[in-house]
Amino acid sequence: MDNESAKVKIEDALGKETIVMFARCEVYYSGRAESFLAEGDRIIIIKQDRTLLIHQPKNSMPINYMKEETEYTITTDNKELRIKARNKKYKEDLEVIIRKMYFLKSKNLEDNQRLIIKGTERDMADMIMNNPKLISKEFKPLSREEHTKYGFIDVFGYDSKGNLIVIETKRYVGDLKAVSQLRRYVERIKAAKGIKNVKGILACPRITPNAEKMLHDFGFEYKRVLPPKYLENERRKQKKIFEFKK
């Protein structure tokens, strides 16, 4: 595709369709800082809200980007296609100088769905509140997200002997930071309530060796608790394509 044809196609699609380009280009940026990206092969995406993303062949994050509502000016000559992007709101300017266009395609994409996130630490806390036996048969939950000076306690309760229990949940792994956080909560509850018998429990799928040692040094406990898999249950309810009758 020659530069003039590419210019027309990009201008026609701007703000209406998502544009994807594979191109050899260099990039100049001025805004939060100033940067220059020397000539190389890149993936250039201009979304329907005028967001601009420039990706290198490796890594997941864009090397350059411009936010929504960016305005574009396209110019060309026999050797170069220039895409000038300006975002007045964020006071940013970016220029892509394309030396060779390998691929150019645009399409009006429709997607009104929201990302559903399940199995968070909040969900874990709710699960423990509803199923206290995950901690122990004697555990009686009182509240979740109890406020302290240092943040919110995920689950707060007591055992059969009347000891207060502070539970900190982690989605993946309990590390030294998680143990230190639990200790701060326990010490804060001791000071606020004026009592000594406050236990700490770290609830998570797994714990690092150093964190487990620190946990025991503080007299706390580790409980292996897996986050709820709500979405997995939903997938089980959905029929597979081979389950539909012909």
Secondary structure, 3 states (H helix, E strand, C coil): CCHHHHHHHHHHHCCCCEEEEEEEEEEEEECCCEEEEEEEEEEEEECCCCCEEEECCCCCCCCEEECCCCEEEEEECCCCEEEEEEECCCCEEEEEEEEEEEEEEEECCCCCCCCCCCCCHHHHHHHHHHCHHHCCCCCEEEEEEEEECCEEEEEEEECCCCCEEEEEECCCEECHHHHHHHHHHHHHHHHHHCCCCEEEEEEECEECHHHHHHHHHCCCEEEECCCCCHHHHHHHHCCCHHHCCC
